[in-house]
Amino acid sequence: MAITEYGANDNPAVDSPFRRARRAVQTADPTKSAFFWLCGFFIVYCTRFEDFIPGLHFIPFGKITAIMAAYGLFTAMGKTKRTLKDLPKMANLLLYIIILLYISAFTSPIWKGGAVLRTTDFAKIYPCWILIFLIITTFARLRKIIFIQAFSVVLVSCAAIIKGHDVDRLNQVLGGFYGNPNDLAFAVVLSLPYALAFLVMSKNAMGKLFWFVGMLLMTVVMFLTASRAGFIDLICSYSVALYYVAIKGKRPWIIIASVLLGVVIVGAAGGRLYDRFTGNGQGGMTAEGSLEDRKFLMLRAVDAIEHYPLLGIGVKNFPTYSTIWHTVHMTYLQIGAEGGIPVLILYLMFFYRDFQNMFALHRRKDLTTDEQLIAGALIGSQVGFVVGALFAPEAYHFFPYFAAAFTVTLLQILNERQKEGGVTPPPTKKPRHFLEVYADHGTAGAVSPVR
């Protein structure tokens, strides 16, 4: 009897380990490499470790990891569970927003070149958004990518406290979007519900201790930024997250602990924020003066919308248009003034669909305990953003778009599982060399798409 090159008999009845390994390779998840590079991109983007390690800022790690993730997905096209046809309508809305912002940039009456560069920076969210939806096909992957964001923000919070404990509002202590106090506060607050979810999900004392300390650091950083919009965002997002984690999850001790620790943190680090709310110690500006400035900026934003209703004045060109070199402290006026009314409508439609997805998650009855925690964290994060956006210019912050992508991806995972008629099994321990296998690789039929 002939022997194959793998050492197994030609008899099909013989199922040797070599044949089983061969089939495992053939049915392995073809997006595994792309997911690896997507994780790398999140680590680079969320930690910005080039701010801490000298010389690394000369290497474009973000671009390298994003390109490799896109290449991994491209090479797996035709073999994946999801294709471009499965993309939700939210993806199209985001693409239309970016296209219109480019047109706005090229026709800007203020500064075309600057608007084009800034639009290009914001446009990076689109391939990231697409990769999240197409590559993250299991809850384990989704949890891992959210873990990376939350873990990274904990590290960033620690670095901000160490480097800028004596810097007013932590201004420019870190680089990139973390350099602005409001942006740093929003990044921290939008990630805080994730940290709460991982605190509860942790199975050992060390894990719970890490997330407990991490949440303390994140909250302290929010107060050190003295961001009033960030504080409002914190109240909204954390309250919603507490509803899902503590009340709905029947963990009242979390509410008691949160209140007690909140009182301690406010007493220890809330002085600067209190001063900003009352108008004391803010460069001599009173609360009335700050309010007048914000009213003026809002009126200037409305003026920009009236004069440039279709295409706006270009991304981040409003400080020049304002005549006092400040941006309007309201996301919806910001996107309307800089992108025009069509972009504002698309922006509102994008987050309206996001809320539809959140309500769909809220109504699901087939969630596991971990899925309920992640769903509650996602809802809390996004509710906080929508409310906080009324008081801060965060139209181009990536974290809300990440959260929207996580939500629609989780909903798609649940829909796929429901179609398969199965329930997520408990995690099993397996050797590291075993390949992750697709849940429905080779099955027929389409899953109802999310929108």
Secondary structure, DSSP 8 states (H G I E B T S, - for coil): --B-TTS-BS-TT---HHHHHHHHHHTB-TTHHHHHHHHHHHHHHHH-GGGTSTTGGGS-HHHHHHHHHHHHHHHHTTSSS--GGG--HHHHHHHHHHHHHHHHHHT-SS-HHHHHHHHHHHHTHHHHHHHHHHH--SHHHHHHHHHHHHHHHHHHHHHHHHHHTTSGGGTTSSSGGGGSHHHHHHHHHHHHHHHHHHHHH--SHHHHHHHHHHHHHHHHHHHHHT-HHHHHHHHHHHHHHHIIIIITTT-HHHHHHHHHHHHHHHHHH-HHHHHHHHTTTSTT--HHHHHHHHHHHHHHHHHHHHHSTTT-S-TT-HHHHHSSS---S-HHHHHHHHH-HHHHHHHHHHHHHHHHHHHHHHH-S---HHHHHHHHHHHHHHHHHHHHTTSS--TT-HHHHHHHHHHHHHHHHHHHHHHHT----------TTS--B-SSTT--S------
